[in-house]
Amino acid sequence: MKTTLVTVFALAGSAFGQSTYTIDPSHSSAQFSVRHMMISNVKGEFTAVSGSFAWDPRNPAASKIDAVIDIGTVNTREPKRDAHLKSPDFFDVAKFPNLTFKSHAIRKVGGKLQAKGDLTMHGVTRPVVLDISGPTAETKDPWGLQRVGATATTILNRKDWGLVWNQALESGGVLVGDEVTITLDIEATRNAPGPASVARPSIR
């Protein structure tokens, strides 16, 4: 029998509807892509993503996302560029160490999910929309934890968050593009019932 998207969503939730999950930092990351000199894309990632989400497959509007990214973990495979990104010219990590996203509305659009929420970065909070693929059906890991995965994407203009540094090129244009594509790859473990229950992350 053909598995429908609704079936997959139903498998991802508990028998009682909403389930809560803790993001596993060791298996999650946030990637970004931005134009360089208007001729190519430079890609990088933040390697420390944490937080939680609540997922109700029968009522997506009751679901919530709360994620935190440690900007100090930025990695573009070039140490000097990473140091510049952490400086006051860009993220100013000493003052603003984290990027956060808190959803305030989740809905299905064309068979997929969209999460509207507030993105706080560089001391500025603005609304964004994440397009979400998933969550997957739950899978039990070797330690007995139930895991799900999801991917979320959005495109934003860095100037909207006060990241305005740039350098003009002799040939015209600028060194760094304004439009940034962000992709979040998330793996999370379902929390056990109870107010104090938190799923332990795996390091494997």
C-alpha positions as YAML, in Angstrom:
chain: A
units: angstrom
residues:
- id: 1
  name: MET
  ca: [0.00, 0.00, 0.00]
- id: 2
  name: LYS
  ca: [1.33, 3.43, -0.91]
- id: 3
  name: THR
  ca: [2.57, 5.46, 2.08]
- id: 4
  name: THR
  ca: [1.07, 8.94, 2.11]
- id: 5
  name: LEU
  ca: [2.59, 12.08, 3.60]
- id: 6
  name: VAL
  ca: [-0.17, 12.08, 6.20]
- id: 7
  name: THR
  ca: [0.83, 8.55, 7.24]
- id: 8
  name: VAL
  ca: [4.46, 9.59, 7.67]
- id: 9
  name: PHE
  ca: [3.42, 12.54, 9.82]
- id: 10
  name: ALA
  ca: [1.20, 10.31, 11.93]
- id: 11
  name: LEU
  ca: [4.04, 7.88, 12.56]
- id: 12
  name: ALA
  ca: [6.21, 10.78, 13.71]
- id: 13
  name: GLY
  ca: [3.79, 11.67, 16.51]
- id: 14
  name: SER
  ca: [2.81, 9.77, 19.63]
- id: 15
  name: ALA
  ca: [-0.47, 7.96, 19.98]
- id: 16
  name: PHE
  ca: [-1.77, 10.91, 22.00]
- id: 17
  name: GLY
  ca: [-0.98, 13.57, 19.41]
- id: 18
  name: GLN
  ca: [1.76, 16.00, 20.38]
- id: 19
  name: SER
  ca: [5.29, 14.82, 21.18]
- id: 20
  name: THR
  ca: [8.26, 16.91, 22.28]
- id: 21
  name: TYR
  ca: [11.79, 16.48, 20.98]
- id: 22
  name: THR
  ca: [15.26, 17.66, 21.96]
- id: 23
  name: ILE
  ca: [17.61, 18.62, 19.13]
- id: 24
  name: ASP
  ca: [20.76, 16.48, 19.07]
- id: 25
  name: PRO
  ca: [23.68, 18.92, 18.53]
- id: 26
  name: SER
  ca: [26.06, 16.14, 17.49]
- id: 27
  name: HIS
  ca: [23.86, 15.29, 14.50]
- id: 28
  name: SER
  ca: [22.52, 18.73, 13.58]
- id: 29
  name: SER
  ca: [23.98, 21.75, 11.81]
- id: 30
  name: ALA
  ca: [23.09, 25.02, 10.07]
- id: 31
  name: GLN
  ca: [24.58, 25.77, 6.66]
- id: 32
  name: PHE
  ca: [24.64, 29.07, 4.80]
- id: 33
  name: SER
  ca: [25.52, 30.21, 1.29]
- id: 34
  name: VAL
  ca: [26.32, 33.75, 0.11]
- id: 35
  name: ARG
  ca: [27.66, 35.22, -3.14]
- id: 36
  name: HIS
  ca: [31.35, 36.16, -3.26]
- id: 37
  name: MET
  ca: [32.47, 38.91, -5.65]
- id: 38
  name: MET
  ca: [29.20, 38.31, -7.52]
- id: 39
  name: ILE
  ca: [30.74, 35.32, -9.32]
- id: 40
  name: SER
  ca: [30.54, 32.35, -6.94]
- id: 41
  name: ASN
  ca: [28.95, 31.06, -3.74]
- id: 42
  name: VAL
  ca: [30.84, 30.73, -0.48]
- id: 43
  name: LYS
  ca: [29.38, 28.16, 1.90]
- id: 44
  name: GLY
  ca: [29.84, 27.64, 5.59]
- id: 45
  name: GLU
  ca: [28.15, 26.18, 8.61]
- id: 46
  name: PHE
  ca: [27.47, 26.62, 12.30]
- id: 47
  name: THR
  ca: [28.24, 23.35, 14.03]
- id: 48
  name: ALA
  ca: [26.40, 23.89, 17.34]
- id: 49
  name: VAL
  ca: [22.60, 23.81, 17.01]
- id: 50
  name: SER
  ca: [20.45, 23.13, 20.07]
- id: 51
  name: GLY
  ca: [16.88, 23.57, 21.23]
- id: 52
  name: SER
  ca: [13.61, 21.70, 21.10]
- id: 53
  name: PHE
  ca: [10.33, 21.39, 19.24]
- id: 54
  name: ALA
  ca: [6.85, 20.06, 19.83]
- id: 55
  name: TRP
  ca: [5.17, 18.24, 16.96]
- id: 56
  name: ASP
  ca: [1.51, 17.34, 16.64]
- id: 57
  name: PRO
  ca: [0.89, 15.53, 13.31]
- id: 58
  name: ARG
  ca: [-2.89, 15.82, 13.71]
- id: 59
  name: ASN
  ca: [-2.74, 19.54, 14.48]
- id: 60
  name: PRO
  ca: [0.40, 21.19, 13.03]
- id: 61
  name: ALA
  ca: [-0.80, 24.59, 14.27]
- id: 62
  name: ALA
  ca: [-0.21, 23.39, 17.83]
- id: 63
  name: SER
  ca: [3.45, 22.61, 17.07]
- id: 64
  name: LYS
  ca: [6.34, 24.83, 18.18]
- id: 65
  name: ILE
  ca: [10.04, 25.29, 17.40]
- id: 66
  name: ASP
  ca: [12.69, 26.86, 19.63]
- id: 67
  name: ALA
  ca: [16.23, 26.67, 18.23]
- id: 68
  name: VAL
  ca: [19.58, 28.22, 19.19]
- id: 69
  name: ILE
  ca: [22.71, 28.45, 17.02]
- id: 70
  name: ASP
  ca: [26.13, 29.18, 18.55]
- id: 71
  name: ILE
  ca: [27.58, 31.69, 16.07]
- id: 72
  name: GLY
  ca: [31.06, 31.20, 17.50]
- id: 73
  name: THR
  ca: [31.14, 27.78, 15.81]
- id: 74
  name: VAL
  ca: [31.05, 29.31, 12.31]
- id: 75
  name: ASN
  ca: [33.25, 27.37, 9.89]
- id: 76
  name: THR
  ca: [33.95, 28.34, 6.26]
- id: 77
  name: ARG
  ca: [37.20, 26.30, 6.01]
- id: 78
  name: GLU
  ca: [39.24, 29.53, 6.11]
- id: 79
  name: PRO
  ca: [40.39, 30.63, 9.60]
- id: 80
  name: LYS
  ca: [40.97, 34.27, 8.67]
- id: 81
  name: ARG
  ca: [37.52, 34.56, 7.12]
- id: 82
  name: ASP
  ca: [35.96, 32.87, 10.16]
- id: 83
  name: ALA
  ca: [37.71, 35.37, 12.46]
- id: 84
  name: HIS
  ca: [36.38, 38.25, 10.34]
- id: 85
  name: LEU
  ca: [32.84, 36.85, 10.51]
- id: 86
  name: LYS
  ca: [33.10, 36.74, 14.32]
- id: 87
  name: SER
  ca: [34.37, 40.34, 14.50]
- id: 88
  name: PRO
  ca: [32.29, 43.54, 14.91]
- id: 89
  name: ASP
  ca: [32.28, 43.89, 11.10]
- id: 90
  name: PHE
  ca: [29.81, 41.00, 10.94]
- id: 91
  name: PHE
  ca: [28.30, 38.94, 13.78]
- id: 92
  name: ASP
  ca: [30.18, 40.60, 16.66]
- id: 93
  name: VAL
  ca: [30.18, 37.33, 18.59]
- id: 94
  name: ALA
  ca: [31.51, 38.94, 21.78]
- id: 95
  name: LYS
  ca: [28.24, 40.92, 22.06]
- id: 96
  name: PHE
  ca: [25.83, 38.61, 20.25]
- id: 97
  name: PRO
  ca: [26.97, 34.98, 20.66]
- id: 98
  name: ASN
  ca: [23.75, 33.28, 19.56]
- id: 99
  name: LEU
  ca: [21.21, 33.23, 16.78]
- id: 100
  name: THR
  ca: [17.72, 32.13, 17.87]
- id: 101
  name: PHE
  ca: [14.50, 31.15, 16.13]
- id: 102
  name: LYS
  ca: [11.14, 30.94, 17.92]
- id: 103
  name: SER
  ca: [8.10, 29.94, 15.91]
- id: 104
  name: HIS
  ca: [4.68, 31.52, 16.39]
- id: 105
  name: ALA
  ca: [2.73, 29.78, 13.61]
- id: 106
  name: ILE
  ca: [3.17, 26.45, 11.82]
- id: 107
  name: ARG
  ca: [0.95, 25.31, 8.97]
- id: 108
  name: LYS
  ca: [0.81, 22.95, 6.00]
- id: 109
  name: VAL
  ca: [1.29, 24.56, 2.59]
- id: 110
  name: GLY
  ca: [1.08, 22.37, -0.50]
- id: 111
  name: GLY
  ca: [1.72, 19.19, 1.46]
- id: 112
  name: LYS
  ca: [4.73, 20.59, 3.31]
- id: 113
  name: LEU
  ca: [5.18, 22.61, 6.46]
- id: 114
  name: GLN
  ca: [5.93, 26.29, 6.90]
- id: 115
  name: ALA
  ca: [7.02, 27.79, 10.18]
- id: 116
  name: LYS
  ca: [6.63, 31.52, 10.73]
- id: 117
  name: GLY
  ca: [8.62, 32.95, 13.59]
- id: 118
  name: ASP
  ca: [11.11, 35.45, 14.92]
- id: 119
  name: LEU
  ca: [14.79, 35.22, 14.02]
- id: 120
  name: THR
  ca: [17.09, 37.10, 16.40]
- id: 121
  name: MET
  ca: [20.61, 37.79, 15.15]
- id: 122
  name: HIS
  ca: [23.12, 40.54, 15.84]
- id: 123
  name: GLY
  ca: [20.73, 42.03, 18.39]
- id: 124
  name: VAL
  ca: [17.92, 42.41, 15.84]
- id: 125
  name: THR
  ca: [14.66, 40.42, 15.79]
- id: 126
  name: ARG
  ca: [12.71, 40.11, 12.55]
- id: 127
  name: PRO
  ca: [10.10, 37.68, 11.18]
- id: 128
  name: VAL
  ca: [11.11, 34.90, 8.81]
- id: 129
  name: VAL
  ca: [9.44, 31.88, 7.22]
- id: 130
  name: LEU
  ca: [11.09, 28.44, 7.25]
- id: 131
  name: ASP
  ca: [10.12, 25.88, 4.60]
- id: 132
  name: ILE
  ca: [10.30, 22.47, 6.27]
- id: 133
  name: SER
  ca: [10.84, 19.03, 4.77]
- id: 134
  name: GLY
  ca: [9.76, 16.45, 7.35]
- id: 135
  name: PRO
  ca: [9.68, 15.50, 10.09]
- id: 136
  name: THR
  ca: [10.49, 11.92, 9.19]
- id: 137
  name: ALA
  ca: [8.88, 8.91, 10.79]
- id: 138
  name: GLU
  ca: [10.44, 7.99, 14.12]
- id: 139
  name: THR
  ca: [13.33, 5.52, 14.13]
- id: 140
  name: LYS
  ca: [14.66, 3.77, 17.23]
- id: 141
  name: ASP
  ca: [18.41, 4.08, 17.70]
- id: 142
  name: PRO
  ca: [20.63, 1.35, 19.30]
- id: 143
  name: TRP
  ca: [20.14, 2.96, 22.74]
- id: 144
  name: GLY
  ca: [16.36, 2.83, 22.61]
- id: 145
  name: LEU
  ca: [15.73, 6.49, 21.80]
- id: 146
  name: GLN
  ca: [13.16, 7.49, 19.18]
- id: 147
  name: ARG
  ca: [14.65, 9.87, 16.60]
- id: 148
  name: VAL
  ca: [13.26, 12.07, 13.83]
- id: 149
  name: GLY
  ca: [14.91, 14.27, 11.24]
- id: 150
  name: ALA
  ca: [13.88, 17.43, 9.38]
- id: 151
  name: THR
  ca: [15.36, 20.03, 7.05]
- id: 152
  name: ALA
  ca: [14.37, 23.70, 7.09]
- id: 153
  name: THR
  ca: [15.39, 26.40, 4.61]
- id: 154
  name: THR
  ca: [14.97, 30.15, 4.26]
- id: 155
  name: ILE
  ca: [16.46, 33.06, 2.33]
- id: 156
  name: LEU
  ca: [17.13, 36.37, 4.04]
- id: 157
  name: ASN
  ca: [18.84, 39.71, 3.48]
- id: 158
  name: ARG
  ca: [21.65, 40.09, 6.00]
- id: 159
  name: LYS
  ca: [21.26, 43.89, 6.01]
- id: 160
  name: ASP
  ca: [17.87, 43.47, 7.67]
- id: 161
  name: TRP
  ca: [19.78, 42.27, 10.74]
- id: 162
  name: GLY
  ca: [22.40, 45.02, 10.66]
- id: 163
  name: LEU
  ca: [25.11, 42.98, 8.91]
- id: 164
  name: VAL
  ca: [26.05, 45.71, 6.47]
- id: 165
  name: TRP
  ca: [29.85, 45.42, 6.04]
- id: 166
  name: ASN
  ca: [30.98, 45.25, 2.43]
- id: 167
  name: GLN
  ca: [33.70, 46.35, 0.03]
- id: 168
  name: ALA
  ca: [33.27, 47.77, -3.46]
- id: 169
  name: LEU
  ca: [35.02, 46.06, -6.37]
- id: 170
  name: GLU
  ca: [36.97, 47.93, -9.05]
- id: 171
  name: SER
  ca: [35.04, 46.03, -11.70]
- id: 172
  name: GLY
  ca: [31.72, 47.03, -10.13]
- id: 173
  name: GLY
  ca: [29.57, 45.29, -7.58]
- id: 174
  name: VAL
  ca: [30.56, 44.29, -4.06]
- id: 175
  name: LEU
  ca: [32.66, 41.68, -2.31]
- id: 176
  name: VAL
  ca: [29.86, 40.02, -0.32]
- id: 177
  name: GLY
  ca: [26.27, 39.47, -1.46]
- id: 178
  name: ASP
  ca: [23.34, 40.59, 0.66]
- id: 179
  name: GLU
  ca: [21.12, 37.54, 0.12]
- id: 180
  name: VAL
  ca: [21.91, 34.53, 2.30]
- id: 181
  name: THR
  ca: [20.45, 31.03, 1.94]
- id: 182
  name: ILE
  ca: [20.19, 29.13, 5.21]
- id: 183
  name: THR
  ca: [19.60, 25.38, 5.58]
- id: 184
  name: LEU
  ca: [19.01, 23.68, 8.93]
- id: 185
  name: ASP
  ca: [19.54, 19.92, 9.11]
- id: 186
  name: ILE
  ca: [18.04, 18.70, 12.37]
- id: 187
  name: GLU
  ca: [18.04, 15.36, 14.13]
- id: 188
  name: ALA
  ca: [16.16, 15.11, 17.43]
- id: 189
  name: THR
  ca: [15.21, 12.59, 20.11]
- id: 190
  name: ARG
  ca: [11.72, 12.25, 21.55]
- id: 191
  name: ASN
  ca: [11.45, 13.19, 25.21]
- id: 192
  name: ALA
  ca: [10.02, 10.66, 27.63]
- id: 193
  name: PRO
  ca: [6.71, 11.65, 29.25]
- id: 194
  name: GLY
  ca: [6.99, 13.84, 32.32]
- id: 195
  name: PRO
  ca: [7.77, 17.50, 33.02]
- id: 196
  name: ALA
  ca: [11.44, 16.91, 33.87]
- id: 197
  name: SER
  ca: [12.24, 14.42, 31.12]
- id: 198
  name: VAL
  ca: [14.93, 15.37, 28.63]
- id: 199
  name: ALA
  ca: [16.28, 12.95, 26.05]
- id: 200
  name: ARG
  ca: [20.01, 12.41, 26.30]
- id: 201
  name: PRO
  ca: [21.98, 13.27, 23.15]
- id: 202
  name: SER
  ca: [24.11, 10.67, 21.46]
- id: 203
  name: ILE
  ca: [27.76, 11.37, 20.65]
- id: 204
  name: ARG
  ca: [27.89, 8.76, 17.90]
...
